[in-house]
Amino acid sequence: MERAGSPLAWSGDLLVTPLQGPGGPGALGLVNPPTDRFDAHDVQLLASVAEQVSALIEAADTRAEREKNQRLEHELEIAANLQRSLLPLRLPEAPNLRAAAYLRPARRVGGDFYDAVTSDTGAILLLLADVAGKGMPAALLTALDHAVFI
């Protein structure tokens, strides 16, 4: 009843096969055969069930990874919207000054930022930021800078 290269092993009333999953290695087994020993049908049944269980474990792991990625994408979209909402809708006007601005982050969320305000004295104050490192930490730092600036 031995199969060449088979990972199946049996000892008396226990027939076991290994399983691989995201949580590490495991095992699947049959105990207490109806007769004194397991036969070829029992071996085939366990091998078939082990294949199906392994496929289910892999599918569940893939689904969990996809859901994790979807949550991350959603959080990045929220952060990008927040970053865009901090940008001025229009720039201050002044005689002999024509200003325009456009921002396209290197990544979905980044440390690039600008703002312009008119001070109490009438001077136009300009803030340009390009925080090294980019990404989420840079976006948080520029939000803090903006809060201090305004």
Sequence and secondary structure as in RCSB ss.txt:
>XXXX:A:sequence
MERAGSPLAWSGDLLVTPLQGPGGPGALGLVNPPTDRFDAHDVQLLASVAEQVSALIEAADTRAEREKNQRLEHE
LEIAANLQRSLLPLRLPEAPNLRAAAYLRPARRVGGDFYDAVTSDTGAILLLLADVAGKGMPAALLTALDHAVFI
>XXXX:A:secstr
   TT   EEETTEEEEEEEETTEEEEEEEES SSSS  HHHHHHHHHHHHHHHHHHHHHHHHHHHHHHHHHHHH
HHHHHHHHHHHS SS   BTTB        SSSS SEEEEEEE TTS EEEEEEE TT HHHHHHHHHHHHHHH 
